[in-house]
Amino acid sequence: MLHTAGHQPLRLALFSALIAAAVGLGGCATETPEVATPGPGADTAQTTLRAGEAVTTDGQIARILGPRAFVMTEPGLLGGQEILVLHPAGVTYEQGARVQITGQAQPFDASVVRADYGIDLTPDFITGYKDRPVILAKEIDLVRGT
């Protein structure tokens, strides 16, 4: 193969294009990505959660509703609205604790919350949460140093 200075930029451009295409295609085979929500002090807030969407966020336990459910506040999630967190294994932290939640967003269903989690919900609570998602937590960890 003859190497001349005139063909070097063309080869470099073709090589760069091949590398860019290979890197771009590498992300095409991913499964449903985990959603990283902005933390406190972030400039943007995630204002929606879709059912089935993976969620990892941290916040403060505002109210404990029962042994397997609590309400959490997190300014960067859902525009700062409270969010109901359900954890089948049980809640072991106290009100006011800062925790990190990993789980999945689900639509709020009062009958499921009552039946599966044993929580007696008031009509006002049901009205306030009927159009909001809940997080079905797989893991809840205490955030240290806060």
Contacts in CASP RR format, 6 or more apart in sequence:
PFRMAT RR
TARGET T0000
AUTHOR 0000-0000-0000
METHOD contacts of the structure
MODEL  1
MLHTAGHQPLRLALFSALIAAAVGLGGCATETPEVATPGPGADTAQTTLR
AGEAVTTDGQIARILGPRAFVMTEPGLLGGQEILVLHPAGVTYEQGARVQ
ITGQAQPFDASVVRADYGIDLTPDFITGYKDRPVILAKEIDLVRGT
32 52 0 8 1.000
32 53 0 8 1.000
32 54 0 8 1.000
33 54 0 8 1.000
34 54 0 8 1.000
34 55 0 8 1.000
34 56 0 8 1.000
35 46 0 8 1.000
35 49 0 8 1.000
35 53 0 8 1.000
35 54 0 8 1.000
35 55 0 8 1.000
35 56 0 8 1.000
36 56 0 8 1.000
37 46 0 8 1.000
37 55 0 8 1.000
37 56 0 8 1.000
37 57 0 8 1.000
37 74 0 8 1.000
37 76 0 8 1.000
37 77 0 8 1.000
38 44 0 8 1.000
38 45 0 8 1.000
38 46 0 8 1.000
38 76 0 8 1.000
38 77 0 8 1.000
39 57 0 8 1.000
39 58 0 8 1.000
39 74 0 8 1.000
39 75 0 8 1.000
39 76 0 8 1.000
40 59 0 8 1.000
40 74 0 8 1.000
40 75 0 8 1.000
40 76 0 8 1.000
41 75 0 8 1.000
41 76 0 8 1.000
42 76 0 8 1.000
45 75 0 8 1.000
45 76 0 8 1.000
45 77 0 8 1.000
45 78 0 8 1.000
45 79 0 8 1.000
45 80 0 8 1.000
46 76 0 8 1.000
46 77 0 8 1.000
46 78 0 8 1.000
46 79 0 8 1.000
47 78 0 8 1.000
47 79 0 8 1.000
48 78 0 8 1.000
49 55 0 8 1.000
49 77 0 8 1.000
49 78 0 8 1.000
49 105 0 8 1.000
49 133 0 8 1.000
49 135 0 8 1.000
50 105 0 8 1.000
50 133 0 8 1.000
51 105 0 8 1.000
51 106 0 8 1.000
51 107 0 8 1.000
51 133 0 8 1.000
52 104 0 8 1.000
52 105 0 8 1.000
52 106 0 8 1.000
53 104 0 8 1.000
53 105 0 8 1.000
54 103 0 8 1.000
54 104 0 8 1.000
54 105 0 8 1.000
55 101 0 8 1.000
55 102 0 8 1.000
55 103 0 8 1.000
55 104 0 8 1.000
55 105 0 8 1.000
55 135 0 8 1.000
56 100 0 8 1.000
56 101 0 8 1.000
56 102 0 8 1.000
56 103 0 8 1.000
57 74 0 8 1.000
57 76 0 8 1.000
57 77 0 8 1.000
57 100 0 8 1.000
57 101 0 8 1.000
58 74 0 8 1.000
58 98 0 8 1.000
58 99 0 8 1.000
58 100 0 8 1.000
58 101 0 8 1.000
58 143 0 8 1.000
59 72 0 8 1.000
59 73 0 8 1.000
59 74 0 8 1.000
59 77 0 8 1.000
59 98 0 8 1.000
59 99 0 8 1.000
59 100 0 8 1.000
59 101 0 8 1.000
59 143 0 8 1.000
60 72 0 8 1.000
60 73 0 8 1.000
60 74 0 8 1.000
60 96 0 8 1.000
60 97 0 8 1.000
60 98 0 8 1.000
60 99 0 8 1.000
61 70 0 8 1.000
61 71 0 8 1.000
61 72 0 8 1.000
61 91 0 8 1.000
61 93 0 8 1.000
61 94 0 8 1.000
61 95 0 8 1.000
61 96 0 8 1.000
61 97 0 8 1.000
61 98 0 8 1.000
61 99 0 8 1.000
62 70 0 8 1.000
62 71 0 8 1.000
62 72 0 8 1.000
62 73 0 8 1.000
62 82 0 8 1.000
62 95 0 8 1.000
62 96 0 8 1.000
63 70 0 8 1.000
63 71 0 8 1.000
63 95 0 8 1.000
64 70 0 8 1.000
64 91 0 8 1.000
64 94 0 8 1.000
64 95 0 8 1.000
65 71 0 8 1.000
65 84 0 8 1.000
65 119 0 8 1.000
66 91 0 8 1.000
66 117 0 8 1.000
66 118 0 8 1.000
66 119 0 8 1.000
67 90 0 8 1.000
67 91 0 8 1.000
68 86 0 8 1.000
68 87 0 8 1.000
68 88 0 8 1.000
68 89 0 8 1.000
68 90 0 8 1.000
68 91 0 8 1.000
68 117 0 8 1.000
68 118 0 8 1.000
69 84 0 8 1.000
69 85 0 8 1.000
69 86 0 8 1.000
69 87 0 8 1.000
69 91 0 8 1.000
69 113 0 8 1.000
69 117 0 8 1.000
69 119 0 8 1.000
70 84 0 8 1.000
70 85 0 8 1.000
70 91 0 8 1.000
70 95 0 8 1.000
71 82 0 8 1.000
71 83 0 8 1.000
71 84 0 8 1.000
71 85 0 8 1.000
72 82 0 8 1.000
72 83 0 8 1.000
72 84 0 8 1.000
72 85 0 8 1.000
72 99 0 8 1.000
72 101 0 8 1.000
72 135 0 8 1.000
73 80 0 8 1.000
73 82 0 8 1.000
73 83 0 8 1.000
74 80 0 8 1.000
74 83 0 8 1.000
77 83 0 8 1.000
78 132 0 8 1.000
78 133 0 8 1.000
81 132 0 8 1.000
83 132 0 8 1.000
83 133 0 8 1.000
83 134 0 8 1.000
83 135 0 8 1.000
84 108 0 8 1.000
84 113 0 8 1.000
84 129 0 8 1.000
84 132 0 8 1.000
84 134 0 8 1.000
84 135 0 8 1.000
85 101 0 8 1.000
85 134 0 8 1.000
85 135 0 8 1.000
85 137 0 8 1.000
85 140 0 8 1.000
86 113 0 8 1.000
86 116 0 8 1.000
86 117 0 8 1.000
86 134 0 8 1.000
86 135 0 8 1.000
86 136 0 8 1.000
86 137 0 8 1.000
87 136 0 8 1.000
87 137 0 8 1.000
87 140 0 8 1.000
88 116 0 8 1.000
88 136 0 8 1.000
91 140 0 8 1.000
92 140 0 8 1.000
93 99 0 8 1.000
93 140 0 8 1.000
93 142 0 8 1.000
97 142 0 8 1.000
98 142 0 8 1.000
98 143 0 8 1.000
98 146 0 8 1.000
99 140 0 8 1.000
99 141 0 8 1.000
99 142 0 8 1.000
99 143 0 8 1.000
100 139 0 8 1.000
100 140 0 8 1.000
100 141 0 8 1.000
100 142 0 8 1.000
100 143 0 8 1.000
101 135 0 8 1.000
101 137 0 8 1.000
101 139 0 8 1.000
101 140 0 8 1.000
102 137 0 8 1.000
102 138 0 8 1.000
102 139 0 8 1.000
102 140 0 8 1.000
103 135 0 8 1.000
103 136 0 8 1.000
103 137 0 8 1.000
103 138 0 8 1.000
103 139 0 8 1.000
104 135 0 8 1.000
104 136 0 8 1.000
104 138 0 8 1.000
105 133 0 8 1.000
105 134 0 8 1.000
105 135 0 8 1.000
105 136 0 8 1.000
106 133 0 8 1.000
106 134 0 8 1.000
106 135 0 8 1.000
106 136 0 8 1.000
107 133 0 8 1.000
107 134 0 8 1.000
108 129 0 8 1.000
108 130 0 8 1.000
108 131 0 8 1.000
108 132 0 8 1.000
108 133 0 8 1.000
108 134 0 8 1.000
110 121 0 8 1.000
110 126 0 8 1.000
110 129 0 8 1.000
110 130 0 8 1.000
113 119 0 8 1.000
113 121 0 8 1.000
113 134 0 8 1.000
114 120 0 8 1.000
114 121 0 8 1.000
END
